[in-house]
Amino acid sequence: MPNDFTMELINGSLQQQLEEFKADGLSDSEILNKISELNFEDILIKVSDVMASDTVDIMENTMYEKVLEERTKTAQFIAHNEQIWGKGFVASEAMYIVSLELAQAYTNYIAKLPKEDVADKQFRYVALRAIHGRACQQFLEILHLLKNGFADGAYARWRSLYELSIIAEFISQNGEDVAKSYCEAANTDDDYHDWAKVVPFFANNRHVSFDNIKKKCTVEDDVWRGQYKLSNKVVHASPQGTFGRLANGPGIEGLISAGHSDYGLAMPAINSAISLSIISACFFKMIPCGDGIVYIKTIQKWMNVICRYYTDIEASCFESVGNSEENSTGSG
């Protein structure tokens, strides 16, 4: 039988009480009567509360030691992860930096244009600029999750980035009215996407769902549909997302991941670069200019570099993943 320290403690206390009853000269029937008067559920609650309080006191006295020890392990993992994926991480971070720099340059260019040149695009500018900024932040969040070995968390965060790419394309394709409606919806409690009802083909919808919008965009094919479906399982409390962890490689599928893993980072890294590239293109082509075309092509070409780096790293480092336990931390 496995040890149950709490019940062992209670049983030991009861045994001691029995010995005291006997020492006091009580008969067996008197002892049984006293035992029958005991409320064992109440005893368990009181004992567990005292034990929990004692445990919390110990934790408070030792938390710095324990946490520093865990931080050392984390630092060791991050260094190990950097050795494997470092080239990809640097490429991703470079994409984040250049995306911000190009966005600032594009914004400066638009700010110098005559007002009449942007009057019929002002809401698209506001919407797409905000979406691009949010996308850059989410891209950086994904990168930090990747550096810390959280493939599932990064993929779950990519889901939001993918959704932003859909919305950016939809606004880019459908003009000023839908952009204005999108901006104005920021001050409402709309739980759907009813701001899109200004577009004629949604005018008669009772509500507009994200799926309705997605089906009107080119970023919706069998490949992305499957990727997005998988991300939904990763995000939600699905059995597939619970047991089919991205962080678990071949041979360790049964491991219950509860920490860092260097496996499964390529897909969220590549997908996030593609999604940021799509959003950047929607923003930079809003008001046509030569520099904007260069910006789009620059981001797209660098996205291809990122895809190549992560694909090569995954192929070279994880082709024979199987029996090694060092590439994942958790409980099995």
N, C-alpha and C positions, 0 to 999 in steps of 0.2 A: 504494500500500500504506500502511496506517496505521502510525504510528510505534510501535515497541515499544522503549522506552528501555533496558530491561534487556538485550534481545538486541543492541541497537546497542552497548551498553557492552561486552558480552562479545565481540562481533565485532571491536570496536576493539582490545580487549586482545589477541585472537588475532593480529590484523594486526600489532600492535606486536611480538608475540613472533616472528612470521615474519621481520620486518625484523631483529630481533636475531640470529636463527639465520643469516640471510644475511650479516649483518655479521661473524659469527664464522667465516665461511668454510665452512659446512656445505653439502653437496651437496643437490640436490633430493630424492634418495632418502633421505638422512639426515633431512632435514626432514620428509618424509612419515612416516618411521618414528616420529619424535618426536610428530608430531600424532596418529598412530594409537594411541599409548600414553595419550593424554589421555582422561579420563573426563568427557565433556561434561555428563552429568547431575550429577555431583558438583560440577563448576564452577558450574553453574546454581544449585544449592542453596546453595553458599557465597557466591556473588555476591548472590543474592537475600536471604540472611540479613544480609549486611553492609549492603545497601541499605535493608532494612527497619529495621535498627538505627539507621542514619543518619536515616531518615525520622522515627522515634520521637523521636530527639534534637531534631530540628527542631520537631516538634509540641510537645514539652515546653517548648521555649524560646519558642514563639509562641502557646501555647494561650490565654493570657489575652487577648491581642490579638484572636485569631480568635473566641473565645467572646463577648467584649464586643461585637464587631462584629455577631455573630449575635443577641445579646440586644437590641441596638438595633433590628435588623430585626423581632424578635419584638414588642418594645414598640410599634413603629409599626403592626404588624398588629393587635395587641390594641386599640389606640386606634381604628384604622379599623373593626374589627369591632364595637366599642362604639358607634360612630356609627350603624351599621346596625341592630344588634340590641339596643342598650342598654335600650330600654323593656321588651323581653321579658326580658332578664337581670335587671333590677330586679324585675320581677313574679315571676320564679322564685325569686329570693332572698327576697322577701317571703313567699312560700309556705313556704319552708324555715323562716324565723324563726317565723311564726305556727304552723306545725305543731309546733315544739318548745314554744312557749309554751302552746298548748292541751293538749299531752300532759302538760306539767308540772301545769297546772291540774286536768286530769282525774285524774292520779295523786294529787294532794293531796286531791281529793274522795274518792277510793276509800280513801285511808289513814285518813280520819276516820270511815268507815262501821263499824258493829259487825261484828266478825269473823264472826258467824253469817250476815251478809248476803252475804258474799263467799266463804264456805267452799266452796260447790259450784262456784265459778268461779275458784279460785285459780290453777289451772294454765293456764286460758285467759288469765288476766290476765298471768301471767309470760310465756307464749309470745307473745301479741299485742303486749305492751309491748316485748319484745325485737325482734320483727319490725319494729315501727313505728320503733324507734330505728335499726335497721340500714337501713331504707328511707330515713329522713331523711339518713343519712350518704351512701348511694348517690346520692340525689337531688342532694346538694351536689357529689359527685364528678362527676356528669353535667354540672352547671352549670359547673364549672371547665373541663371538656373543651370545652363549648360556647363559653365565653369565649375559649378559646385556639384555636378553629377546628378542632376535631377531631370532625366529625359522625359518622364511622364509630366512633370510640372511644366517643362518647357513646351511640350506638345499641347498641353491644355491651354497654355497662354497663347500659343500660335492660333488656336481656334478663334480667339478674339481678333487677332491680326488678320486672319483670313476673312472674317466677317467685315472688317473695315475695308478690305480690298473690294469686296462686293459692293458695299455702299458707295465707295469712291467711284467705281466704274458706273454704277447706276446714276449717280448725280452727274458725272461727266457726260454721260450719254443723253440725259433727259432735260438738260437746260436749266434756265434760271428759276423758273417757278418751283420746281422740285427742290432746288437748292435753298430757296427762300423758305419753303415750308419746313425743310430739315432744320434750318437755323432757328426758326420760330418754335419748333417742337421742343427745343431745349428747355423752355419754360413751362412745359406741360407735364402731366402725369401719364401720358400715353404709354401704355404697356405694349402696344403693338408697333407697327410702322405706318400708322395712318397718315403720316405726313406725305407718304407716297401716293395718296389718293388724288392728288392734284394732277397726276399723270392720267390721261384719258383711259388707258386700258385697265386701270385700277379704280376708276371713278365709281363703279357699281359694287365694289367689294364692301361687305359689311366691315371687315377689318383686313388690313394688309399684313401678312406674315413675312418673316425674313425669307422663308422658303419661296414665297411669291416673287420677291425681289430677285432672289438668287437665280431663279429660272429665266429671268430676263437678261442675264449677264453672260458674257463669254467665259468668265471664270467659273464655269459650271459644266464639267464634262465627267466622264466616268471615273477618270483618275482622281480629280479633286473631290468628286462626290464620295468616293471611297475614303479619301484622306479625312474629309470633314466628318464623315460618319464615325470613323475611328476616333477622332478627337472628341466627339460627343461622348463616346463610351469612356474615354480617359477622364473627361471632366466630371461626368455624373457618377452616381453610385451604382453603376452597372456591374453585373458579375464578370463581364468581359474585361472591364477596366480594373476590376479588383484582382482577378487571377491572371489576366494576360498583360503583365506589366512590360512596358517598353524597355525598362532597365534590366530585365532578365534575359540573358542570352541563352543560346542552345546549351542544354545540359544543366541549367540552373532554373528551369521554368518553375519548379516547385518552391523556390526560395521566396519567402515573404520579405520583400524589400522594405526596409525601414530606415534607409539612410542613403548614402552616396553610392553611385555606380558609374563606371566609365563606359557602360554599354548603352547603345541605342541613341546616341546624341546626334548622329548624322541627319536623320529625317527631320526633326524639329529645326535644326540649324539651316538645312537647305530650304525647307518650306517657308521659314520666316524670311529668308533672303529673297525668295521669289515674291512673296506677298508684299514686302516693302518695295520691291522693284515695281510692282504693278501700281501701288498707291502713288509712288513717286512719279510714274509716267502720267497718271491721271492729273496730278497737280501741275507738273511742268509743261503739259501741253494745253493747259486751260487758255492761256493767252499766247498764241504762237510767236516764237522768236527763234533765231538761230541758236542762241545759247541754250534755250530750253531743249532743243533737239539733241544738242551735245550732252546736256545733263542726263537726259533719258538714256541715251546710248551708253554713256559712262556707267551709270548705275546697272544697266542690263549686262554689260560686259563684265563688270566686277562681280555681279551675281553669278555669272558663269564660272568665274574663278573660284568663288566660294563653293559652288556645287562640286567642282572638280577636286578641291582640297579635301572636303569632308568625305567624298566618295572614295578617294584614294586612301585616306587614313583608315576608313572603316574596312576596306578590302585588305589592306596590308596588316592591320593589327588584330582583326577579329574573324578572320576566315576559319581559324581553328579553335574558336571559343568553345569550351565544353566543360572540362573537369575543374578548371581553375576557380578557386573561390576568392582570390584576391581582388577580382574586379567588381565585387559587390559587397556591401555591408548590410547586414540585416539579421533576421532570425529564420531559421529553417526548421 
